[in-house]
Amino acid sequence: MIMKSSVPFAVLIVLVVSRAQAFISVGGSGNTHVTITGSAVMAKIYEVCEAVAESEGRDFKPTGSSAEELLRACLGTATGEVSGAKFRTALNQIYKQNGLVDQDFMSSAPHHFNNEAFIEGRNLIIQGTAAIKANVRTENFQSARETLGRVCHTLQDFYSHSNWVELGNKSPYANLIRPDLNIEKIADTAMSTCSDCASGTCPNQLLPAILNGKYLTSGYMGLFSSEKPQGKCSHGGETDLSSSQNPRGGISKDESHSYNANLHNNAVNLASEATMELLEDIRGAIGNNNYLRLMGIARSAVLAFVIDTTGSMADDIAEAKRVAFTIIDTKKGTQDEPSEYILVPFNDPKFGPLIRTTNPDVMKSEISKIKAEGGGDIPEMCLSALQLALTGAPASSYIYVFTDAPAKDTHLEKTITALIRSTKSTVSFLLTASRRSRRALSASSQFQMYYDMALASGGQAIEVSKSSISQATDIIVDTSTSALVTVLQCSRDPGRVENFPFLLDGSVSNTTIYITGTSLTFNLRSPTGVTQSHNVASGPLGTSQKVGNLQRIQLHSTEMGLWHIDMTTTQPYTIKVMGQSAITFIYDFVEEFKGPHPGFAAIDGRPSTGSPAKLLLTLTGEKGPEALELQEVALMEVSGVKVSNGIIEKMGNGDYLVIVNDVPEGEFVVMLKGKEKTFTTLFQRQTTTLMSQSKVTIKAIADSSMLPGQEFQLNFTVTTNGTGGTYTIRARNDKNIPMTHPLTLSLVSGGSAQGTVSLTPPADTVSGTDVTLTIEAEGPGGSDSNYVVLRLSVLSKVTDLTPPKCEITDVQGICYSSSCSSSNWELSVNITDGNGTGIESISIQQGSGNFTQREVEDGVIVVMGLYEASCCSPSVTLSAVDKVGNVGRCSYTIKSSAGSRLISMSLPLWASLLLYGFLRDALFL
């Protein structure tokens, strides 16, 4: 493995791939797998953003080197705030899985190219890359990111753990990412590879026969045993027991020492270049726009509706349609324009399908098709539909549920809560009790589950009459914006007289206060002492609107300083203060893991009771984290008064490790305060998702994709430090794939038990389908529980391994350097896929010209293409992709005034990548 440890996976990556990096422990100044991956990811994003800007005829000029400034330049010049939170979250999904390979697959030789497991390691890369491309084709970007992180780790380990560098190679091994080529000249199992090194610090232990014969070998890693085949190299290091057996020592280049510094640096450089090549292959297969979506380059607003379509919902459906059309039409061309639209209808017994699109016209069309019909009985399949929305929408989305009936599928309550915590999405309910539901239950009791879910996610449960629902939907318009932040969120049940202070800083705009409850009485007080009562519709501080159980106050202006809400009611209420600002943070609860490469891993579930809570968080702002100063982080009871401050350790580049020793016993949120260096006041931000600790833990690892029509087994382990006895096990997936699992497990306090979930995707499941599996374990009497959420992919077996071929047949035109706009040039190509699966798409990867094509058949289908461009755009790269994601390219640059010059004509990917070194150096001059 290339690194000594996994560092915090929320990493600010500079845009240049360093040519001299060191791999040292957490908190140091060196680089690890995560930062090598991050550097390559950011460099490729820069390159793709530049190409997209060129194709759109606009400039691409980031104002600085931060990820946030890169994001702003890539999104263009549309007006509005730009938040880096979703961009950082998407990148962290890559980095997190990259680092987790050290924990989840610590002893797996193929994942690290240990023990000469070259064929198996390469298969992980090839299969993983195919899964990434298939996931993107079905718009399952999170699964694609997670797989990409794992694949990058394995690919990079090849250069540190094998002898590729010692063999004198100066470029990456293309066969690792080309499915049509095999690994060559692997040392035979009986072949000795290393000489003995008693000191463990020999500069090169490889035998002359290995070096002269150009045989591939890698070190054996003995985590639990010192045994290894006779004469074989060891990995080396304190945790490798085999390194004490002859031949002693090791050939790992994970860390830089005096005896291997050059080898280590070469391994780092090759790992960086290999990662760039992998990203380029993926980019070619999915296209520039989808590549940017994969990397989280998108406007942050998402419009997500879950709509009850029963007969009594005609007014609600009409209002959902109206507000969707309003948002689409009024926010077009701004940074507030939604980047994605989610729609899930439900009735009884039907629910779904999930409709997901980036095209606003498709959203308009689909929501216009919804009609109110059926639904004779009261409960409906609300939670099943909400499950589809939570698993289909991007993380941290705002989801709105329209219904007038309680849920029929209440067995999904804990699954929904687990998905809310896992995705950090916010769910709000617009509840319009119909005559049929009012006759059956009181409003407060029938919708209690919705209230609980709204509180758990930081959303609102708004009860209004059908005639006044149009007033309540203003909250949807408020939150369908970019750069949305929560300043304060709290709940009191029962209510009590209490003062709630909150800080507003100069970066916050469009501040809105939402208070839900009945018989609300309160006063709002500004930093300068100006007050406004709850019953004033338009006062000195803001405009107030009351509808149903919701009171919404829009501030006239954001006065910097400490504000107060003085509640004087004893009825239950919730308070939420929101605004728009680029200053925010992302976070994960983590646990430390040991092994050869120790680090931190995100907890997929609730953190453990009895231990300090550890968080890794990253600040993000308009000009990056360097302009921000973190001063305070605390866990705050959302329904109480306890605030537990954390100990902050600065990790660098905006990353912080926070340890909270005195964790609140109930549900809590994360609250932080800091300082934006250009303002004089502090900023305050808060999470919306409620969290709590548990004495139960569940661990499960998905290490491969599922095949259509074949059973897939996933093992999981449940551990408890609480009450022993019979634990109830629930497992659910969002695609209704048939599965089996144990209904119970018996545990003793301090012990663990294992179970297996078996899933069998139907034979006709589309390759790239994303399946979200939630496993829950509940203790005796339901007193304690925990969960794990896994994303699995269904991937059909790929038999077409050969990329399309692209041949440049003609170039016409002369370009003059004195006046490029008055002259044009054109390029003719023939593209074929032989006996493969056929050409799926041909796109312009670089260049601002136009491409036209036609098919002819001459034994095989040939696509004849013509590229035409202005001489102001002298370079072009055409990408041809077959139906399984293999990529072929043609690249050409025409010279000015003195004719033309062929720069590169690539058939498969590897040839075009010979350009990479030149392009990269030119890019960062």
N, C-alpha and C positions, 0 to 999 in steps of 0.2 A: 504494500500500500504506500501511496506517495506521501502520506503525512503521519506525523507522530500523534496528532490528535484532531478531533473535530472541534472547530471553533464555533462561536455563536453563528447560527445560520442566517441571521439578519445582517447582511454585510454590505457596506457601501463599497462598490467596485469602481476603481478608476478605469479610464477608458483605454489605457495602454497595457498590453500584456508585458509584464516586466521580464526582462531577459536575465535577471539574476535574482532568484527567490530562495528563501530558506523555509524549511518546514519545522516549526517549533511549537511549543505548547500554547494552550489557550491563554489569550491575553497578551501574547508576544507580538513582535512587529513583523514576523514572517508570514508565509502563506501556507495554506493547506489545500486539500482537495476542494474545499468549498470556495476558497478564493481563486484557485486556478480556474475552476468552473465559472465563477462569477466574472473574472476578467475576460474570459473568452465569450461568455454570454453578452456582456456589455459591449465588447468590441464588435460583435456581429450585429447587435441591435443598432449600433451607430451606423454600420455599413448599410443595413437594410433601410433604416430611416432616411439616409442620404439618397438611396436609390428611389424610394417612394416619393420623396420630395422632388427629385429630378423629373420623375414621370408625371407629377402633377404641376410641373412648371413653377415651383416655389423654392425659395431659399431654405436651406437647413443650416442654421447657425446657433447652436446651443450657447447660452450666455455664460456658461461655466462648465466645470467638469463633474458636477454632481449628477446623480441619477435623476433627480427631480428636474434639473435644467435640461437634461437630455429628453426626458418625457415631454416637457412643454414644447420643445422645438419639434419633436416628432409629431405631436398632435396638431401642429399648425398654428395659425394665427387667430382662430375663432375666439370670440370674447368669452370671458368667464374665468372662474377659479379653476386651477388644476391641482389635484391632490396626488401625491405619490404613494398613498396608502395601498391602493389596489395593485399598483405596479410592484411595490415592495412585497406585498403578500404573494403575488404570482411568482416572483423570483424566489421567495423563501420556500415555496412548495418544491422548487427544484433543489435548492441548497439543503433543505431539511432532509429529503430522501437521500441526497448525496452523502451527508454525514452519517445517516442511520445505517448505511451499509456496514460501518464499523461495529455497530451494536448488533443488528439483526442477523448479519451473516459473518460474524467474527471468525468462525471456524470453517467457513466454506471456501475451499481452495479455488474453485472457478471464479468466484466473485472478486478474487484478488490476484488471479494468475499465479497462485502458489502451487507447489508440488507438480510443476510441469503440466498443469491442467489447461493447456492452451486451446484445445478444441472445445472443451466445455465452456471456457471463459469467452471465447469468440462467439459461441452460440448464444450466450446471454446477451451480447452486444447486438448481434444480428436480429434475434427475436425481439429484443427490447426496442430496437429502432423500427422494426415493422409494426410493433404495437403503437408506438408514438404516432406514426403516419396514419394508421387506421383510426386511432382515437381522434386525431385532428379532423379527419374526413367526416366523422360523426359529431364533431364539435364538442368532444369531451376533453376539454383542455386541461383540466386539473389532473386527470389520470395520465395524460401525456407528459405533463410537467414532472410528476412524481417518477415516472419511468425514466425520463431523461436524466434526472438526478442520479439514479442508480446506475444507469448505463455509463454516464461520464466517469463515475468513480471507478468502475471496473476497467474502462478503457485506459484511464490514467495510470492505474496500477501496473499495467503491462510494462510501462517504461521504467518504473521503479523496481519492479520485482523480477523482471526477466533480464537477460544479458543482451538485449537489443542494442543498448548503448555501447557496451563493451565490444560488440562485434564491429563497431566503427560506423554504424548507420547514422546518417545526418538528417534523415527525414522520417516522418511517421510511417508505420507499417500499414499501407492502404488495405491489405487483405483483411484486417480486423473489422472493417466496416463495409467491405464489398462481399455480398453474399455469393457472387459467382466465382470467387477465388477461395482457395484453401490455405491453411497454415502450412508452411513448408519447412522441411528439415528440422523436425523436433527430435531432440536427443532420445535415443532408444532407452527403454526402462533399465536395461542392463549396462548402459554406457556411463562410465564415471565422468563427472563433469568438473569437480573441484579438487584442488590440493588442500592439504591441511594448513590451518592458520591458528596456531596456539594462542597468539595475542588477540585475535579477533579484529585486528586493525590492518590487515594486509590490503594493499591497494588493488590487487587483482588476483583472485584465487583460481580463476578459470584455467583449465588445462589447455595446453597448446593445441591438442586435437580438436577441442571444441571451438577455439578461436579460428584456427586455420580452416577447419571444415565448415565454418559458419552455421553451427548447430544451435538451435534455440534451447535454452534451459531456463529454469527459474528455481529460486530457493524453496526448500521444504520448511514448513512452519509447524513446529510441535508445541501446541498450546497445552496439551494434556499428556503427551508422551514424548520421550526423547528418540523414539525409533524413526528411522528413515532408511530408504534403500542404500545399499552400499555404494560409496563413492560419490554420492549426490551432494550438491551444495545445500547449505541451509539458508534460511531467510536472514537470521542473525538478530541480535538484540537480547535484552534481559528476559523477555517473555517467551523466547523461542528455546524450548528445552532441547531441540535437536541440535542446536549450535554447539553443545558440549560434546557431541559425538563426532568422531573422525569421519570425514574432514570437518574440523571445527571452523568457527567464524561465520561468515554470511555475506551474501552479495546484494542485500537490500540497499537501495539508495534513498530510503525514506528521509534521512536526515543528512545534513552536510557536516562532515568531519574533515580533519586535515588530510586523511588518507584517501578520501573519495570525493573531494569537493568538486572536481571537474566532472566526474561521472554524475554526481547529484544534479549539478546545474544543467547538464545536457539532458538528463531525464526530465527535469522540470520543463525545459524548453520544448522538448518533443511532446510531452503530455499536453502542453498548452496548444501546440500546433495541431495535434491530433483531435483535440476537443473542437477547435475551429473547423476542422475538416468535417467532423460529424455534424456540427450545426449547419454547415453549408449544404450537406447532403439533405438534411431535414428541410432546410429552407427551400431547396430546389423542388422537393417533393410536394410541399404544401403551398408554395407561393409566398410572396412578400407580405401580403395583408394578413393571411392566416398565421404567418410566422410572428408578426407583431402581436396578434391576439394571443398566441401561445406564450409570448413573453410578458403578457399583461399590459401591453401598450394599447390602451383604449380609454375612452371617456369613462368616468367612474360611475355615472348614473345608470341604473338598470330599472326598467319598468316591469314589475312582476305582479300579475293578478291571478288569484284563485277564485273562481266564480261559481256559486250555486246556480244551477239552471232549472230548478224546479218551478212549477207553475206559478207560484206566488212571487217570483223574483223579477217580474217584468220591469218594475220601476228601477230596481237596483242594477239590472243589466243595462238598461238605457243610460243610467248615470255612469257606470263603468266605461261604457262606450264613449260617452261625452268627454269624460275627463282624460281618457286615453288619447282621443283626437286632439284635445286642447294641448296636452303636453307635446304631442308629436308636432303639431303645427306651430306652436309658439316658441319652441326651443330648438327648432331646426337651424343648423349652422352655428350653434353656440357650443361651448364646452358642457352645457347642461343637457344637451341632446342625449337621450339614452343611447348607450352603445349596444344594448341588447334588450329584447322584449321576450317576456315569459308569459304564457297563458295556459292555465289548467282549468278546464270546466269539470264540474262534478254534479252528480244526481244520485239516484239510488235505483239499482245497485251499481251503475256505471260511474266511472271516474276517468279523467284524462281524455285524450292523450296529452302529454306535455308538448306544447307548441313553443318552439324556441327559434327566434330569428333575429337578425341584425337589420332587417329591412322594415322600416316603419310602415310601408304600404302593405306588407304581408300582415303585420299586426292589425292594421285597420281592417283588412279583409277578414281575418280570422275572428276578430271580436264582433264583427258585424254579422257573422253567421250564427252566433249564439242566440238561441230562442228559449223562452221560459215554457217548459212543458213537463208533465208527469209529476211525480213526487207526492203520492197520496198520503203516505205516513209522514211523521214529523222528522225523525233523525235522518241525516244524509251522510254520504261518504266523504265528509270534509277532510278528515285527517289523512286519508289515502291520497287525496289530491294534494294536500299540503306537503306530504312526503315527497311527491314527484317534484314539486316546486323547489323544496329545500335541496334536493340532490341534483336538480337540473340547473339551478341558477348559480352564478358565480358566488364565491364566498363573500360575506359581508353585504349581501343584498338586502333591500327593503321589499318585503312581500306583503301584499294586501289581500285579505280574504273577505269576500262579500257573501253573506249568508243571513238567513232569517230562521235557521233551525239548528238545534244542537247536533253534535256528532253521533253517528251510529257506530262508527268504528273506534270506539273508545279504547280498545285493546292496543291501539297505536300510541297512546299518550306518552309513555316513557320513550318510545322510539323517536317521536317528534322532539321531545326535550333533548335527547342525545344529539339529534341532528342540528338543533338550534345551537347547542354548545359547540359542536364540532365545526359548523360552518360560520359561526358568529353572525348569522343573518338575523335581521329584525323582522318580526311578524306582527302586523296590526290587523285587527278585525273590525269591519264595519257591519254592525249587527242591527238589523231592522226586524224586530219580532213581528211575525205575521199573526193573523187571527188564530190559525190552527195551533201555533206554538204557544200563544198566550193562554189559550184554553187549557193546555196540558200542564204547563209549568209556569212558575213565576219567572220573570225575566232574570232576576239575580241568580237563581239556581240553575236554570237551563244553560246559561252561558258561562258558568263558573270555570269550566275547563279552558275556555278561550281566554278568560281573564288571566288565568295562571300562566298560560303559554305566552301571552303578550308581555306579562311582567318578566318572565324568564328570559325573553329575548330583547327586552328594552323597548317593546312596541306599545301600542295603545289598543284598548278594547273600547270601542265607541258605540254606544247604544243610541240610536236615533229613530225617529219615525220615518216611514218610507217617503213621506211628503217633504221631509227636510234633509234627506241624505245628500242633496247637492251642496249643502253648506258644509257637511262633514268632510267631503272629499277634497277640500282645500289642503288638508294635511298631506294628501298624495302629491299635489303640486309642489308643496313645500319641500318634500323629501326626494322628489325626482330631480335632484340637482347634483352638481359635482361638488367635491370637497366638503361634504357634510360632516360636521363634528358634533359630539355631545359634550356639553360643558358640565351638566349636572343631571343626575337621575336618582330619584329616591321614591320610596313608597311607605305609607303608614296605614296599617290596619290592625287595631282601630286607630283612627286619626287622633291627633293631639296638637295642642298649641305649640308651635315650634318655629324657630327662625332658621331659614336656609340661605346661607351666603354662597355666592358664586362669583368668580372672577371673569371679566371680559377684557380681552386684550385688543390691541389695535389691528390685528389681522382678521378679526371676526366681523362678518357682515351678515345682514339679513337674519338677525337674532329673533327667534320665536320661542315663546314659553307655552308649553302644553300642560294643563292641569285637569285631571279627570276625577270625577266624584260627584256626589249629590250634596246640595246645600253648601256649596263652597263659599267660604269667606276668607279673604286675605288682602294684604297690602303689598304692593311692589315698591321698592325703595331704591333709588339710584345712588351712585357714589357721592353725589353732591347733596343728598338728602331730600331730593324731590320725591314725592310719593304719589301713588295712584291706587285707588280702591278697586276691588273686584267688580263692583257694580257700575263702573265708569266705562262707557263704550269707547269713547275717544278722549283720552286725557293727555297730560303733558309728556308721559313716557311712551305710550303706545296705543294701538287700536285693539280693542278686545271684542271677541266674537264668541257667543255661547250657543252651542247646538247639542242637544241631548245631554250627555254627561261629560262633555268636553268643553273646556274654556281655552281659547287660543288667543294669546297676546303677541302681536307683532310690534317690536320696539321701533320707534321712529328713527333712532340712531343708536349706534353702539358706543356709549360713553365708557371709556376705559376706567377700570377700577373695580372695587368690590360692591356688588349689588346684593340685595336681600329680598327674599320672599318671606313675609311674615304670615304664616298660616294661623288662623284663629278658629278653625272648625274642629269638631271631634268626630266627624264622619270620615270613613276611609277615603284616601286620596293618593294619587300619584303625581309626581312633578317631573317634567323633563324640559331642559333648556338646550336648544340646538342653534347652530348657525353655520355659516360657510367660512372655511379657513383652510389654507394649505398646511397649517401646523397641526399635526396629529401624530399618532404612534400606532405601532402594531406590536403584538406580544404573543408569547406562548408560555404556558407553564411547562417546566422542564424537570428532568431528573438527570443526575450524573451517572455515567456508566464507566466501568473499568475495562481493562483488557490491554492489548498491545497499543492501542491508539485511543485512550480515554477521551471523553468529551461529554457534551450535553445532548440529550434527546428529548424532543417534544413529547409530552404526555398526551396520548389520545384517549381522553377520559377525564375523570375527576382526580385531582392530586390526592396523595395519601394522607390520611389523618395521623396525627402524632409526629409528623415531620415538618420542618420549616418549608414554607412554600417558596419555590424558586421560579423566577420569571426571566426570560430573555426578551428584552424589548428594544425597539428601534424608534428613534424620533425621526420625523421627516417634515420638511418645510419647503417653502418656495425655492430657497437657495441651498437646500441640503442641510444636513445636521450640523455643519460647522457654524451655522448662524444661530444655533439653539443651545441652551444650557439647561440641563435637567437638575432640579433642585430637590424634589420630593416625590416619592412613590409610596402609595399606601393601598391596602385592601380595606374597603369600606362596606360595612353592612348596608344593604340597600333598604332594609326594613327596620334598621336599628340605628344606634348612635355610635357604635364602636368603629374606630378607625385605627388600623394597625400599620404603623410606618415600617418601611423596609430599609435595609442597608444596601446602598447603591455602590456598585463597583463598575467604573467606566472601563469598557473594553476597547474603545476607540471607534472612530468612524460612525458615531451616532448610536453605537450598540452599548447596552448596559445589562449587567447581571444584577438582579434584585433579589435579596433574601429577606423573607418576612418570617420572623420566628414566632410571633404571637398571632396565629391565624384565627380570624373570626369563626365561631362555631357554626353559624348559619350561612345563608347565601350572601355572597359579597360581589363587588365589582372592583375594578382597578381604577384608581384615581391618581393623576400625577399633576404636578405643577412645575413650571419651568420659566425660563426667560428667553424671549426673542431679543437678540442683542441690539436690534435697531429701535426697540421700544423700551420705555422705562418701567412698564408694568409687567407683572407676571401673567402667564397664561395658565389656564386650567383645562384639562381634558379628562374624560371618563369613558370607560367601556360601557357597553349596553348589555352584554351577555352576563347573566348571573352564573356564578360558579360556587361550588362548595367542595369540601373534602369528603373522602370515603375511606372506610377500612377495607374495602374490597377492591381488587385490581384484576383486570383482564388483559392478557397479552395474546396477540395473534399476529402472524407474519404471512403476508401473501407474496410468495416468491416466484410466481409464474402466472401466465394468462390461462384462461379457460378455453377449451376447444368446443365448438358447437356440437351438440349431440353426445358429449362424453362427460362422465362424472368427474367432478373436481372436488378434492377433499382439502379442507383447511383445518388445521389443528389449533386449538386455543387452550390457554391455561388460566384458571381462576384461583386467586390467592386471597385469603382473608386474615386480618389481624383482629377481627371482631368475633362475633358469636359463631360458634360451630353449629353444624346441623345440615339440613337439606336446603340447597340453594336452587331457586327456580332459574332456568335458562330459557331465554327467548332469542330467536334469530329471525330477522326479517330482511328482505331485499326489495328494492324499489321497482324491479322488473317482473315480479311474481314468478321468478324462476323456481321450479320445483326443488325442494331441498329437505333434508332431514337433519336432526340434531338431537342430542339428549335433552329431555325435558327437565331433568334435575341432575345435580351433582352433590355428593356428600363431602363436606369439608369439616376439619377440626380447626379450632382457633390456632393461627400460626401456620397452617398447612395449605396445600394446594391440590387441585385435581385438574385432569385434562379431559377435554371433549373434542369432538370432530363435527364440523358442519360439512355436509355433502350437498353440492349443487350440480344440477344437470341442465345446462342451457339447451333449449330446443335446437334441433339440427339446422333450422333456417334462421338462426340468430345472425344479424348483420355483423360482419367483422368490424371491430372497433367499438362495439356496444359497451357502455360503461355501466357497471352494476355496483350500487352502493349497498354493502352488507353491514347491518348493525347487529352486534351481539351484546346481550344484556345479561347480567347476573344479579339476582335479587336475593338477599338474605332471608332467614326465617322471619315470618311475620311482616315482611316488607319494610323493615326498619332501615335498611341500608342497601344500596345498589351501586353498580357502576356499569360502564359500557365501553365498547371499542367500535369505531367506525372505519371500515375498510373500503377502498375503491378497487374493484376488480375489473379486468377487461376480458372480453370475449374476442379471440383472434383466430381466424381461419388459418389453416396451414398454408404457407406460401410455397409454391413450387416453381414460380417464375422468378429466376434469380438474375437474369440478364437485363441490363439497362437498355433503353432505346439508343439507336445510333443517329447522330446528327451529322450531316455532310454539307459543307458550304460549297455550292455549285457555281456561284457567280457573284461578283461585286461590280456595281456600276456607280459612276459619279465621281466628281473631283471637288474637293473642298478647299476653299481659299481662306487663309488665316485672316486676311484683311476684312472679310465680310461673311461670317458664317451664316447669317440669317438669310442671305440671298441665294444660297445653294443647298442642294439636297443630295442624298446618296441612298442606295438601296442594296440589300443583301438577299440572295436567293439560297434556300436550303432544302434538302430532302431529309425527311425523318422517317425511320422505319423501326419496327419492333420485332422483326423476324417472326418466329413462331411463339412469341410471348403472349401476354394477356391483352395486348393492344394499347394504343395511345389513349390515355385518359384526358390529358390536357397539355397544351403548349402555352407558355406565358413568357412575357418579357420580364426577366429578372433585373436587368439593368438597361436603361435607355428610355427615352421619351418619345420614340417613334410609334408607328402603327404596324401591326402584323396581320396579314391576311393569309388564309390557307385553303387548300382544296385537296381532296383525296383522289388518288388514282390507284388502280390495281394492276400490277404487273407480276403475277405470281404471288407477291405479298403486297399488302396495303402500304402505299407510300404517301406520306403527307408532304405536299409541295408547299413551301411557305415563302412569303415575300415580306421582308422588313423594310420600311421606308422611314427615313428620318431627316431632319434638318442637320446641316453640318455643325450646328451648335451643340448637337448631341452625337459626338463621334464614336462612342463606344456602345456595344450592345452585348448582352448575354441572353440567349434564349434557352429556356429550360423545358425539356420534354419529359413527361412523367407517364409511366404505364399504370395499369389498373391496380397494381399492388405497391406502388410507390418507388419503383426503381427510377433513377434519374439519369438522363443524358443531356449534354449541353453543347451549344455552339457559342463561342465568344469571338468578337472581332472589334478592332479599332481602326478607323480610317485616318490616315495622316493628312494634315493640311497642306495644300498647295502642291506637294510633290507626289501626288498619286496616293496609293494606299498601301497599307502594310498589315499582314496577317499576324495578329498577336497570339491567338489561341484558337484551335479548333478541337473541341473535346468531344469524344464519343461518350464513354462513361464518365462518371464524376472525377475519377482520380486524375485525369489529364488536365482538366480545367483547374484543379487545385494546385497545379504547379505555379499558377499565377499568384497564389496566396501570399508568398513572401514579399513579392514586389508591391502588391496592392496594399498590404498591411503597412509596410514601411512608408509608402507614399501617403497613406491615410493619416499617419500620426507625425508627419514632419512638422 
